[in-house]
Amino acid sequence: MSEHSRIHIRPARPDDVARVARLLALRGISVEEALDQAPRMIAALPVLLLASLPADDAEPTAAEGAVGQAAEVDLAEVDLAEVDAVAQSAEADDTAAPVALSGAFLLPGDMEGRPEHWMVSGLIVDPGARRRGIGRALLAAVGAAVQELEPGEDLFSVVETANHASVAAHLAAGFQEVAHVDGYAGLVFDDALLMRLPGTADH
């Protein structure tokens, strides 16, 4: 069985708060912040997907960092005991452990003339699940979910150029580099790539 065939991707549910919070905490925010953000994300994002591996395949090692749009995480600021406690708060009989999270939302048009468009909300992959194609598979699934909601619409993402793993995952999922940006939608970056996954009408 191929590695990709073992990846299970599904929409996040209201009872996934602890699982989503665990992944958010890998970005370096406090567990309290993660637990506060998780239910609001699940409720607000029209697309929010979790990727899982069979429990015997997943080897999460939160101490190694996180993959996502954010800059590198200072691991000294991550309370690993609290992260583990959040993970253990999910049902003990889970058969698949979520190891990655991504989603998409509709960004309103702005004063600079950009029309409303779909944006990737972020990509987080547990370090213990890296190098298995999970980021690529999850981004592709997010793109497919957007196409189900609005066929033909492009999906955009802003990824820091220093985050080579995330850039590679986007390219592997079919995203194209559009431009280098130092800011987007009110966020400031040292150096980032605006990337675009063409809608089905472009394929």
N, C-alpha and C positions, 0 to 999 in steps of 0.2 A: 504494500500500500504506500503511495507517495505521501510525502510530508504534507502537501497542500490538501490532499483528500482527508487528512485528519483534522484540519482546521474547521471548527464549527463557528459560524457567524450568525448572530440573531439580534433583534432589537432589544435594547435595554428596557426592562419592566420596572414598575414602581417598587417591586420587592428586591431590586438590584442595588439599592442605595449603598449598602456596605461594599459591594463589589466595585461599583463605580468610584466610591470614595477612596478605596484602597489604591486604585490606579491614579486618581487625581493627586493623592498624597506623594506619589513618586516624583511629582514635579517640584517638590520642595515646599509646598504649602503645609500648614499645620493640619493635623487630623481633624480638629474642630472645623476649620475652614472647609476641608474636603467633605465632611459630613453635612455641612450647611449647603454647599454648592451642589452636591450630587442629586438630591431630589428635585431641585429647581432645574437642573440640566435635563433630567429625565422628562420632566413635565413640559419644558419649554422648547426643546429642540425637535423639529419635525423629523430629523434623522439622527439617531444615536444608536450605534451598534457596538456590541461586545464580541470579541473573538476569543474562543476557548480552544484548549487542547485537552485531550483525555488526561485525567488527573495523574496518571502514571507517567505522562510525558512532560508535564509542566514542572519546571524547576525554578520558580521565581527567586531572585536574589536581589532584593530591593537595594542592598548596599552598593550595587554597581552603578546606579543612576537611572535615568529615564530617557526615552526618545520622544520628542514632540516638537512643537513649534517654539517652545520656550528655549532660552539659553541653557547652557550646561548647569546642572543642579549642584549646589554646594552640599555635599553629602553630610557635612558636619551639622547642617541645619535640619536634617531629616531625622526624626525620632523613629528609629527602626522598630522599637518595641511597640510603639503606638500603631505603626503601619501594620505590623503583624497582628495586633489585636483586632484591627478593623477587618483584616482578611478572615480571621477565625470567627468573626461574628456572623458570617454567612452560614447557611445550613451545613451541618457536618456531613450530610450524605450527598453532597454535590458529586456528580460523576464527571464534570468538566469544570476546570478552573479558568475563569476569564483572565486573559493575559494581555489584552490590548483593547483600546477604546478609541473610537473616532466617530465623527458625526458631521452634520452640515446644517446650515441655516440660511435663510434668505436675508441678505444684507440690503437695507434700503438704499435708494439712490442718494447722492450727496451734492453738495454745492459745486463740486468740481466737474459736474456733468456726467458722472458715472451712473448708469441706470442701476436699478436693483438687480442683484445677481446672487447666485448661490456660492457660499463659502464653506470650506472645510473648517470645522470648529477646532480642530487640533488632532494630533495623532500621538498616542501614548502606547508604547510597547514595553512590557515588563522585560528587564534585562535578561532574565533567565530564559526568555522565549525568543531572543534575537536570532537572526541569521537563519530563519526558517520560512521566510516569505510571508510572515503574518502581516506585516505592515502593508505590503503590496496587495495582498488579498483583501485586507480590510478597507483600504482606500478604493479598490475596485468595487467592492460591495457598496460603499457609500455613494460612489458615482452611479451605480445601478439603481440605488434607492431614489436618488434625485431624478433619474430618468423616468422612473415609475410615477413620480409626483408631477414632473413637468418635462415631458419628452422634448428632446432637442435643446434643452438648456445647458449651457456650459457650467462647469464647476470650477471655482478658483480656490487657490490656497496660497498662503504666504509662509515661506519656510526660510529660516535663517541659513545662510550659505555655509556657516560653520557646522551645521547639523547634517553631516554627510549621509548618515544613515537615513534620515527622513527625506532628504533630497533624492537619494537612490530609490527609496520606496515609492515616492511619487512618480519618478520617471518610469519605473518598472510597471506601475499601474496605468501608464498611458498619459500622464500629465506632460505638458510641454512648458518649457521656460518662456515666459513672456517678457519680463524685464527685471532688472535689479531695482529694488526700492529701499528707501531708508525710513519710510513711513507708509502706513496704509490704514484707512478707517479709524484714524485717531491713535493708532499704535505707532511707536517709534522703534526702529531697529537699527543696529550698527550697519548691517548689510544683509539683505534678504532677497529672496527670489519670489516674484509673483509667478505662479504656475497655473496652467489652465488644462482641464480635462475637457476636450471638445464634446459637445452634446451629440446624440446619435445622428442628428441631421448632418453632422460634418463627417461621419464615418462612411 
